[in-house]
């Protein structure tokens, strides 16, 4: 007789405990439909805005709304990643290039007559595992009828990505700077790269490895040296249309080292057109006799992105 009574008492206690616990809130069907419709657009910002409004008007179901939103967001990102991978795989060599051209000119008169011009170009192509980087720069300055700066540079780099963060790189660079003491300089580099930061508004790439440099000086002498190279490239989108960038590098060898820095702030004017102010520093630890160790230039240029 005792056993059935105990079972009855346990059933009563279980029923009372279930009554005392609040039932899980349900997402109203119209709200769920709105969230799923926003997710179908593939726009994360639109989905987050709808979810924020849904949680504000249905606080009791906030946890369930958040769970549904997380699931839809994961689906959006998975679909976007698959689409991006398929697009990169289908690209030919001439497809998918992006870049920016910049140019700046200035004239001044009076006691000092000065004319200057700078033209630059950067091209990039992002592949599934391979990244191409092309850069070129011409910087020219005349003061009182005499040329006081004449610098040219062109480079090509190839990165091979073997993980989300790590890649190996190869780069070749040609330079000419008569006022820096050399008529031509070739630098070939190979090494390991690491993506330290990869966010929507910020990126940081670090590279290091050996380099081989061949220099022909203005006086006719030439030399070659093996050196170590370290480089960083940092980008920060402060807000839409305003970007801070810092590129710095060091090439260190027994015959002398070169340290460079290029700091820039770029602000969009309209459409694909921006204005950029930059400060460039190049320091040679062992320059040719009679030349200063450090050169610097401040540039104000217009930039067109494509």
C-alpha positions as CSV (number, residue, x, y, z in Angstrom):
1,X,0.0,0.0,0.0
2,X,3.0,2.3,0.7
3,X,4.5,2.2,-2.7
4,X,1.5,3.5,-4.7
5,X,1.1,6.4,-2.2
6,X,4.8,7.3,-2.6
7,X,4.4,7.3,-6.4
8,X,1.3,9.5,-6.1
9,X,3.1,12.0,-3.8
10,X,6.1,12.1,-6.2
11,X,3.8,12.9,-9.1
12,X,2.0,15.7,-7.2
13,X,5.4,17.2,-6.2
14,X,6.6,17.0,-9.9
15,X,3.5,18.7,-11.1
16,X,3.8,21.5,-8.5
17,X,7.5,22.1,-9.5
18,X,6.6,22.3,-13.2
19,X,3.8,24.8,-12.4
20,X,6.3,26.9,-10.3
21,X,8.9,27.2,-13.1
22,X,8.0,29.8,-15.8
23,X,7.5,28.3,-19.3
24,X,10.1,29.2,-22.0
25,X,9.1,32.3,-23.9
26,X,8.1,31.9,-27.5
27,X,9.1,34.2,-30.3
28,X,6.0,35.7,-31.9
29,X,5.6,34.2,-35.4
30,X,5.6,37.7,-37.0
31,X,8.8,38.6,-35.2
32,X,10.4,35.3,-36.3
33,X,9.4,35.9,-39.9
34,X,10.9,39.4,-39.8
35,X,14.2,38.0,-38.5
36,X,14.4,35.3,-41.1
37,X,13.5,37.8,-43.9
38,X,16.3,40.1,-42.8
39,X,18.7,37.2,-42.8
40,X,17.7,36.2,-46.3
41,X,19.0,39.6,-47.5
42,X,22.5,38.5,-46.4
43,X,23.1,42.0,-44.9
44,X,24.5,41.5,-41.3
45,X,23.8,45.2,-40.4
46,X,20.2,44.9,-41.4
47,X,19.8,41.6,-39.4
48,X,21.3,43.2,-36.3
49,X,19.0,46.2,-36.6
50,X,15.9,44.0,-36.8
51,X,17.1,41.8,-33.9
52,X,17.7,44.9,-31.7
53,X,14.1,46.1,-32.4
54,X,12.7,42.7,-31.8
55,X,14.4,42.3,-28.4
56,X,13.2,45.8,-27.4
57,X,9.6,45.0,-28.2
58,X,9.7,41.4,-26.9
59,X,12.0,41.4,-23.8
60,X,10.5,38.1,-22.4
61,X,11.8,36.3,-25.6
62,X,15.2,38.2,-25.8
63,X,17.2,35.0,-25.2
64,X,15.3,33.0,-27.8
65,X,15.6,35.9,-30.3
66,X,19.3,36.1,-29.7
67,X,19.7,32.4,-30.3
68,X,17.8,32.6,-33.6
69,X,19.8,35.6,-34.7
70,X,23.1,33.8,-33.9
71,X,22.0,30.8,-36.0
72,X,21.0,33.0,-38.9
73,X,24.2,35.0,-38.7
74,X,26.3,31.8,-38.8
75,X,24.3,30.7,-41.9
76,X,24.9,34.1,-43.6
77,X,28.7,34.0,-42.9
78,X,29.0,30.4,-44.1
79,X,27.2,31.2,-47.3
80,X,29.3,34.3,-47.9
81,X,32.5,32.3,-47.3
82,X,31.4,29.6,-49.8
83,X,30.5,32.3,-52.3
84,X,33.8,34.1,-51.9
85,X,35.8,30.8,-52.2
86,X,34.0,29.9,-55.4
87,X,34.6,33.4,-56.8
88,X,38.3,33.3,-56.1
89,X,38.7,29.8,-57.6
90,X,37.0,31.0,-60.9
91,X,39.2,34.1,-61.4
92,X,41.7,34.3,-64.3
93,X,45.0,36.1,-64.0
94,X,43.6,39.4,-65.2
95,X,40.4,39.2,-63.1
96,X,40.0,40.6,-59.6
97,X,42.6,43.3,-59.5
98,X,42.0,46.3,-57.3
99,X,44.2,49.3,-56.5
100,X,44.7,53.0,-56.2
101,X,46.6,55.7,-58.2
102,X,47.8,58.8,-56.5
103,X,49.2,62.1,-57.9
104,X,50.3,65.4,-56.5
105,X,51.7,68.5,-58.2
106,X,52.8,71.9,-56.8
107,X,54.3,75.1,-58.0
108,X,55.6,78.0,-56.0
109,X,57.2,81.4,-56.9
110,X,58.7,84.4,-55.2
111,X,62.1,84.2,-53.5
112,X,62.1,80.4,-54.1
113,X,60.8,78.9,-57.2
114,X,59.8,75.3,-56.6
115,X,58.0,72.7,-58.6
116,X,57.3,69.1,-57.5
117,X,55.4,66.1,-58.6
118,X,54.7,62.7,-57.3
119,X,52.9,59.8,-59.0
120,X,52.2,56.5,-57.4
121,X,50.3,53.3,-58.2
122,X,49.4,50.2,-56.1
123,X,47.7,47.1,-57.4
124,X,46.5,44.1,-55.4
125,X,44.9,40.8,-56.3
126,X,43.6,38.5,-53.7
127,X,43.3,34.8,-54.6
128,X,42.3,31.7,-52.7
129,X,45.9,31.0,-51.7
130,X,48.0,33.5,-53.7
131,X,48.1,37.3,-53.3
132,X,49.8,39.6,-55.9
133,X,51.1,43.1,-54.9
134,X,52.4,45.7,-57.4
135,X,53.7,49.1,-56.5
136,X,55.4,52.0,-58.3
137,X,56.4,55.5,-57.3
138,X,58.0,58.5,-59.0
139,X,58.9,61.5,-56.8
140,X,60.5,64.6,-58.4
141,X,61.4,68.1,-57.1
142,X,63.1,71.2,-58.7
143,X,64.2,74.2,-56.6
144,X,65.3,77.4,-58.3
145,X,65.8,75.6,-61.6
146,X,67.8,72.7,-60.2
147,X,66.6,69.2,-59.7
148,X,66.9,68.4,-55.9
149,X,64.9,65.1,-55.7
150,X,64.5,62.4,-58.3
151,X,63.4,59.1,-56.9
152,X,61.8,56.1,-58.7
153,X,60.7,52.7,-57.4
154,X,58.9,49.7,-58.7
155,X,58.2,46.4,-56.9
156,X,56.3,43.1,-57.3
157,X,55.4,40.8,-54.5
158,X,53.8,37.3,-54.3
159,X,52.3,35.8,-51.2
160,X,51.4,32.1,-50.8
161,X,48.9,31.6,-47.9
162,X,49.2,28.2,-46.3
163,X,46.9,29.0,-43.3
164,X,44.5,31.7,-42.2
165,X,47.4,33.6,-40.6
166,X,50.7,32.5,-42.1
167,X,52.1,32.9,-45.6
168,X,55.4,32.9,-47.4
169,X,56.3,35.8,-49.6
170,X,58.7,36.7,-52.3
171,X,59.4,40.2,-53.5
172,X,61.6,42.0,-56.1
173,X,62.2,45.7,-56.0
174,X,64.0,48.2,-58.3
175,X,65.0,51.7,-57.1
176,X,66.8,54.7,-58.5
177,X,67.8,57.8,-56.4
178,X,70.7,59.9,-57.7
179,X,70.5,62.2,-54.7
180,X,70.5,59.2,-52.4
181,X,73.8,58.2,-54.1
182,X,72.8,55.2,-56.3
183,X,71.8,55.0,-59.9
184,X,70.1,51.7,-59.5
185,X,69.4,49.2,-56.7
186,X,67.8,45.8,-56.9
187,X,66.5,43.9,-53.8
188,X,65.2,40.4,-53.8
189,X,63.5,39.1,-50.6
190,X,62.0,35.9,-49.4
191,X,60.5,35.1,-46.0
192,X,57.6,34.4,-43.7
193,X,54.6,36.6,-43.2
194,X,52.0,36.7,-40.4
195,X,48.6,38.3,-40.3
196,X,48.5,39.6,-36.8
197,X,45.2,41.6,-37.1
198,X,42.5,40.8,-39.6
199,X,39.3,42.8,-38.8
200,X,36.8,44.7,-40.9
201,X,38.3,48.0,-39.8
202,X,41.9,47.1,-39.0
203,X,44.7,44.9,-40.4
204,X,48.3,44.3,-39.5
205,X,50.8,42.2,-41.6
206,X,54.3,41.3,-40.3
207,X,57.1,39.9,-42.5
208,X,60.6,38.8,-42.0
209,X,63.3,37.0,-43.9
210,X,66.6,37.2,-45.8
211,X,67.3,39.6,-48.7
212,X,69.9,40.0,-51.4
213,X,70.7,43.6,-52.6
214,X,72.8,44.8,-55.5
215,X,73.7,48.5,-55.7
216,X,75.3,50.6,-58.4
217,X,76.4,53.9,-57.0
218,X,76.4,57.2,-58.9
219,X,80.2,57.2,-58.9
220,X,80.3,53.9,-60.8
221,X,81.2,51.6,-58.0
222,X,78.9,48.6,-57.1
223,X,78.4,46.0,-54.4
224,X,76.2,43.2,-53.3
225,X,75.2,42.2,-49.9
226,X,73.1,39.6,-48.0
227,X,70.8,41.2,-45.5
228,X,67.9,40.6,-43.2
229,X,64.5,42.2,-43.9
230,X,61.6,43.0,-41.5
231,X,58.4,44.8,-42.6
232,X,55.0,45.8,-41.3
233,X,51.9,47.1,-42.9
234,X,49.1,48.5,-40.7
235,X,45.7,49.9,-41.8
236,X,43.0,51.4,-39.6
237,X,39.7,52.6,-40.9
238,X,38.9,55.2,-38.2
239,X,35.5,55.7,-39.7
240,X,33.9,55.3,-43.1
241,X,36.0,57.4,-45.5
242,X,38.9,58.1,-43.1
243,X,41.9,55.7,-43.1
244,X,45.2,55.8,-41.2
245,X,48.1,53.7,-42.5
246,X,51.6,52.9,-41.4
247,X,54.2,51.1,-43.5
248,X,57.7,50.5,-42.1
249,X,60.6,48.4,-43.0
250,X,64.2,47.7,-42.2
251,X,66.9,46.0,-44.4
252,X,69.9,45.2,-42.2
253,X,73.2,44.1,-43.6
254,X,76.9,44.2,-42.7
255,X,77.6,46.9,-45.3
256,X,74.8,49.2,-44.1
257,X,71.1,49.2,-43.2
258,X,68.1,51.0,-44.7
259,X,65.1,51.9,-42.5
260,X,61.9,53.3,-44.0
261,X,58.7,54.7,-42.7
262,X,55.6,55.9,-44.5
263,X,52.8,57.4,-42.4
264,X,49.6,58.5,-44.1
265,X,46.0,59.7,-43.5
266,X,43.5,59.3,-46.3
267,X,40.1,60.9,-46.3
268,X,37.4,60.4,-49.0
269,X,36.3,63.5,-50.8
270,X,33.6,62.0,-53.1
271,X,33.0,58.7,-54.8
272,X,36.3,56.9,-55.4
273,X,38.4,60.2,-55.0
274,X,40.3,60.8,-51.8
275,X,42.9,63.2,-50.4
276,X,46.0,61.9,-48.7
277,X,48.7,63.5,-46.6
278,X,51.8,61.4,-45.9
279,X,55.2,61.7,-44.3
280,X,58.0,59.5,-45.6
281,X,61.3,58.9,-43.9
282,X,64.3,56.9,-45.3
283,X,67.4,56.5,-43.2
284,X,70.7,55.0,-44.5
285,X,73.2,54.0,-41.8
286,X,76.1,54.1,-44.2
287,X,75.4,56.5,-47.1
288,X,78.0,57.4,-49.7
289,X,80.5,60.1,-48.6
290,X,79.1,63.6,-48.4
291,X,75.4,62.5,-48.2
292,X,73.1,62.9,-45.2
293,X,71.9,59.7,-43.5
294,X,68.2,60.7,-43.4
295,X,65.9,61.9,-46.2
296,X,62.2,62.8,-45.6
297,X,59.3,64.1,-47.7
298,X,55.8,65.4,-46.9
299,X,53.3,64.7,-49.7
300,X,49.8,65.9,-50.3
301,X,48.2,63.9,-53.1
302,X,44.9,63.0,-54.7
303,X,44.0,59.3,-54.7
304,X,41.6,57.5,-57.1
305,X,40.6,53.9,-56.0
306,X,39.4,51.3,-58.5
